[in-house]
Amino acid sequence: MSFRWHPDEPPPSIEGHSRAKLRVLRSYLRAYFDRLAAHLPRDDFKLDLVDGFAGGGTFLDGKAIVSGTPLIMLEESESARQRLNQDRTKPLRFDFKYYFVDIEEAHTDHLKAALNERGYGADDERIVIRNEAFQAVAGTIIAEIRRRQPRAGRSLFLLDQCGFTHVELALVARILRELPKAEVILTLAAGTLVNFLAETPAIVQAVSPLDLSESDVHDLVQAKEGAGGRALVQRVLREKIRLATGAAYDTPFFIRPERSRRALWFLHLSRHPIARDVMIQCHWNNFSTFEHYGSGDFNMLGWDSLRSTESLRLFHFDELEAEDLRVRLLKTVPEELSALTSEGPITIDAIRHAFANRTAARFSDLDSVILQLWREREIEIWGASNRPRSHKLRHLRPHDRIAIPQQLRLFLTGAGQ
Ligand SMILES: C[S@@+](CC[C@H](N)C(=O)[O-])C[C@H]1O[C@@H](n2cnc3c(N)ncnc32)[C@H](O)[C@@H]1O
């Protein structure tokens, strides 16, 4: 759905899934700021926040005015500054810059008025507002971020497009390539896209920003009409998006649609496993908002043994799921580890990398399952000394290595039967 803002009119009324999206963004920013601040080398906290499809800044929720994405970025930055400085003797210096872009002049005018009402003056150098297409200004924004932060380019891009055709995946790839510590949150009307898919020249043209060729569209249409159904299409799309953007990690969860049955994807793309873990933690914190298909262990968006989305198990991020997920992981992780360690022990870091895109588990869930398997002697944990550890172990370190005892490996691979 597309919202309209005008500086002389009240803001548009918010809808269910936008409300959910704003809640998750707020909670993600909170976790993101806290996690970044915990690893800062100095007392300088430098970050660039880009809202590429910013809208007019506010919504009506009943009679109340509520903040949209650009205001949420500002509010959460300020509350992080207060929270993170609470117990510090030497204050953490926040050096944040914000870029708010919208193609509609009436929308940026509404946003300017909303900022002004909240005390952000037009001369505030931290805030840049651009009334242009995001694609047209993205290069300048990337260059400016690199000028401010030549090495890391630490930044968060929110690309909250309406529909699925406004953000070229090649542009997302460029952001992640040129700014190594960038993260991108992309919304995508996946449900509408799947409905819309057909092998006509107009549709092939319309989906070209998603890097889908004519033969990709052909394959997707075949998949949609075949046994895998919509779930298979979504799974293929997810792979395509990750490959086309060069993101090593993604979390592809659906915002639960309240009225329409069309799923909205809230995709988080990054090149860092920690960033993915912060996002997945958010899904767990906002359990009533998100869902995905599959069992949660190693079968995310799974369809293999099931025929269609209707018969697929819906995964809800709640405590019952957490317990069920743990039980499933205890069964499936040994086999996964057996395959991963076939050439020798591998590090916890490498295991996280291998599992991240396939499971709804947080790293803390995986760690606790690995520790339990170790206590039950199903796996060995090797420390720096190159020998299996035997003393009490509470936490795993990224460089600890996991090995499967030889006898158990024979059993897991079936050779011992
Ligand atoms: C879903 S709304 C954004 C809502 C906002 N993120 C929020 O939740 O507060 C999408 C916005 O993108 C703008 N837009 C559409 N195409 C654009 C483009 N190519 N570049 C920048 N903005 C665009 C629209 O004018 C609209 O204001």
The ligand as an SDF file (V2000), in Angstrom:
LIG
                    3D

 27 29  0  0  0  0  0  0  0  0999 V2000
    6.3590    2.7040    2.6260 C   0  0  0  0  0  0  0  0  0  0  0  0
    6.6170    4.4100    2.4390 S   0  0  0  0  0  0  0  0  0  0  0  0
    7.8240    4.7420    3.6570 C   0  0  0  0  0  0  0  0  0  0  0  0
    7.3160    4.7050    5.0460 C   0  0  0  0  0  0  0  0  0  0  0  0
    8.3730    4.9980    6.0690 C   0  0  0  0  0  0  0  0  0  0  0  0
    9.5430    4.1610    5.8970 N   0  0  0  0  0  0  0  0  0  0  0  0
    7.8050    4.7670    7.4600 C   0  0  0  0  0  0  0  0  0  0  0  0
    7.4300    3.6240    7.7600 O   0  0  0  0  0  0  0  0  0  0  0  0
    7.7760    5.7270    8.2360 O   0  0  0  0  0  0  0  0  0  0  0  0
    7.5650    4.4930    0.9840 C   0  0  0  0  0  0  0  0  0  0  0  0
    8.0350    5.8920    0.5980 C   0  0  0  0  0  0  0  0  0  0  0  0
    8.9620    5.7470   -0.4630 O   0  0  0  0  0  0  0  0  0  0  0  0
    8.8280    6.8440   -1.3470 C   0  0  0  0  0  0  0  0  0  0  0  0
    9.4300    6.4250   -2.6290 N   0  0  0  0  0  0  0  0  0  0  0  0
    8.8840    5.6840   -3.6160 C   0  0  0  0  0  0  0  0  0  0  0  0
    9.8070    5.4360   -4.5680 N   0  0  0  0  0  0  0  0  0  0  0  0
   10.9440    6.0450   -4.1640 C   0  0  0  0  0  0  0  0  0  0  0  0
   12.2540    6.1160   -4.7010 C   0  0  0  0  0  0  0  0  0  0  0  0
   12.5570    5.5560   -5.8610 N   0  0  0  0  0  0  0  0  0  0  0  0
   13.2000    6.7710   -4.0090 N   0  0  0  0  0  0  0  0  0  0  0  0
   12.9160    7.3450   -2.8070 C   0  0  0  0  0  0  0  0  0  0  0  0
   11.6730    7.3210   -2.2570 N   0  0  0  0  0  0  0  0  0  0  0  0
   10.7150    6.6590   -2.9270 C   0  0  0  0  0  0  0  0  0  0  0  0
    7.3520    7.1300   -1.3720 C   0  0  0  0  0  0  0  0  0  0  0  0
    7.1150    8.4830   -1.7440 O   0  0  0  0  0  0  0  0  0  0  0  0
    6.9590    6.8180    0.0800 C   0  0  0  0  0  0  0  0  0  0  0  0
    6.9950    8.0070    0.8450 O   0  0  0  0  0  0  0  0  0  0  0  0
  1  2  1  0
  2  3  1  0
  2 10  1  0
  3  4  1  0
  4  5  1  0
  5  6  1  0
  5  7  1  0
  7  8  2  0
  7  9  1  0
 10 11  1  0
 11 12  1  0
 11 26  1  0
 12 13  1  0
 13 14  1  0
 13 24  1  0
 14 15  1  0
 14 23  1  0
 15 16  2  0
 16 17  1  0
 17 18  1  0
 17 23  2  0
 18 19  1  0
 18 20  2  0
 20 21  1  0
 21 22  2  0
 22 23  1  0
 24 25  1  0
 24 26  1  0
 26 27  1  0
M  CHG  2   2   1   9  -1
M  END
$$$$
